[in-house]
C-alpha cells in the first residue's frame, strides 16, 4: 500500500495506537471503505500477500465510538509459500453455499478454532454440540 510510518521509539502505547488507527482510516478512505468478509470473493483483485485486520460490530475503543481491531492476521510468511491472502481469508470466512453455508474448518483456521473454543467455554453452546473430535488432529469425518 505504500503508506510510510516513521518509527518513534519514544512513542507511548496510546500514541502508537492513535497512529495505527489513523493509518487504518487512511486505508479505509483510499479503498472506499472496509470490506465485510461475508461479502468477499476471490475475484476482487486481492494482493497475493498481505496483513488483514478484523473488526467486530459492537467492539469499540476507549472512546466508546471508534471501531476496535479484534484480530490481526497474516499468512505466507515463508519465502516459498504458495498461500495467498484470499486463500487465507476464505478459510476464515467458511462456505458461502452448499450443504453447510457459513460452515468451515477450524483445523484450517486458527481464528475459527479460537471463536469456537470461546463459544464452548462461555456456555453459549453445550459441550454436546461439539463433536468429540473438536480441535483434535488435522482432520475429522464430515
Buried (B, 14 or more C-beta within 10 A) or exposed (E): EEEEEEEEEEEEEEEEBEBBBEBBEEEEEEEEEEEEEEEBEEEEEBEEBBEBBBBEEEEEEEEEEEBBBEBEBEBBEEEEEEBBBBBBBBBBBBEEEEEEEEEBBBBBBEBBBEBBBEEBEEEEEEEEEBEEEBEEEEEBEE
